[in-house]
Amino acid sequence: YVQYLCYYYWQNKKDEIQKSLPEFLGGIIHSNSYVYDELYEKLPSAQQKALQIVLHKNKSVFSRGTKLEYGVSSNQALHKSFIALIEKGFLEKNGEYRFNDPLFRIYLQQKTSSS
């Protein structure tokens, strides 16, 4: 991602476009939104819910309250969704679940806040 960000930054600099960091990241996310939309929409709803849980409730992903809030039937179902998302490259786990692509995480935050 660093290489991608540097390339995008260099393109803007070469074209003499001055942007703040939020504008810069927003431009990258906007240019990738069609890919992110397609990836997200192709996921089963259980995996979409799991991504939303990691986005909003990372510390208490298996709590009863989280399962009720997101309509998850069981810890086993949620765990299966997390495993599938790790295998697909959306998430990684190192003590807690995290997004592999930080720009996809920001995209989901924006998508959630605009819905």
C-alpha positions in Angstrom: 0.0 0.0 0.0 2.9 2.3 0.6 4.1 1.9 -3.0 0.5 2.5 -4.3 0.2 5.7 -2.1 3.6 7.0 -3.2 2.7 6.4 -6.9 -0.6 8.2 -6.5 1.1 11.0 -4.6 3.8 11.3 -7.3 1.1 11.5 -10.0 -0.6 14.4 -8.2 2.7 16.1 -7.6 3.7 15.7 -11.2 0.4 17.3 -12.3 1.0 20.0 -9.7 -2.1 19.2 -7.8 -2.0 20.2 -4.2 -4.3 18.2 -1.8 -4.6 17.9 1.9 -4.1 14.3 3.3 -7.9 13.7 3.7 -8.5 14.9 0.1 -5.6 12.8 -1.1 -6.9 9.6 0.6 -10.5 10.5 -0.5 -9.3 10.7 -4.1 -7.7 7.3 -3.9 -10.7 5.7 -2.3 -13.0 7.3 -4.8 -11.0 6.0 -7.7 -11.2 2.5 -6.2 -14.8 2.6 -5.0 -16.2 0.6 -7.9 -13.8 -2.2 -7.1 -14.6 -2.0 -3.4 -18.3 -1.9 -4.1 -18.1 -5.0 -6.2 -15.9 -6.9 -3.7 -18.2 -6.0 -0.8 -21.5 -6.7 -2.7 -20.3 -10.2 -3.7 -19.7 -11.2 -0.1 -22.4 -13.2 1.6 -24.4 -11.2 4.1 -22.8 -13.0 7.1 -19.3 -11.9 5.9 -20.6 -8.4 5.3 -21.8 -8.4 8.9 -18.5 -9.7 10.1 -16.7 -6.8 8.4 -19.0 -4.3 9.9 -18.4 -5.9 13.3 -14.6 -5.5 12.9 -15.1 -2.0 11.7 -17.2 -0.9 14.7 -16.7 -3.4 17.5 -13.2 -4.9 17.2 -12.7 -5.5 21.0 -16.0 -7.4 21.6 -16.6 -9.2 18.4 -18.0 -12.3 20.0 -20.1 -10.6 22.8 -23.8 -11.4 23.1 -24.6 -7.7 22.5 -22.6 -7.6 19.3 -24.3 -10.7 18.0 -27.7 -9.3 18.8 -26.9 -5.9 17.3 -25.7 -7.4 14.0 -28.1 -10.3 13.8 -25.5 -13.0 14.1 -26.8 -16.4 15.1 -23.8 -17.9 16.9 -20.2 -17.5 17.7 -19.5 -20.5 15.3 -21.2 -18.7 12.4 -19.3 -15.5 13.1 -16.0 -17.4 13.4 -16.6 -19.1 10.0 -17.2 -15.7 8.5 -13.9 -14.4 10.0 -12.0 -17.4 8.7 -13.5 -16.9 5.2 -12.6 -13.2 5.2 -9.0 -14.0 6.2 -8.7 -16.6 3.4 -10.1 -14.1 0.9 -7.5 -11.5 2.1 -10.0 -9.0 3.6 -8.8 -9.5 7.2 -5.8 -10.6 9.2 -5.7 -11.7 12.8 -2.8 -10.9 15.1 -4.5 -10.9 18.5 -7.5 -9.0 17.0 -9.1 -8.9 13.6 -7.8 -6.1 11.3 -8.3 -5.0 7.8 -5.5 -5.9 5.3 -6.3 -2.9 3.2 -6.6 0.3 5.3 -8.2 2.1 2.4 -10.9 -0.5 2.2 -11.5 0.1 5.9 -11.9 3.9 5.3 -14.2 3.1 2.3 -16.4 1.0 4.6 -16.5 3.7 7.2 -17.6 6.3 4.6 -20.1 3.9 3.2 -21.6 3.2 6.6 -21.7 6.9 7.6 -23.5 7.8 4.3 -26.1 5.1 4.6 
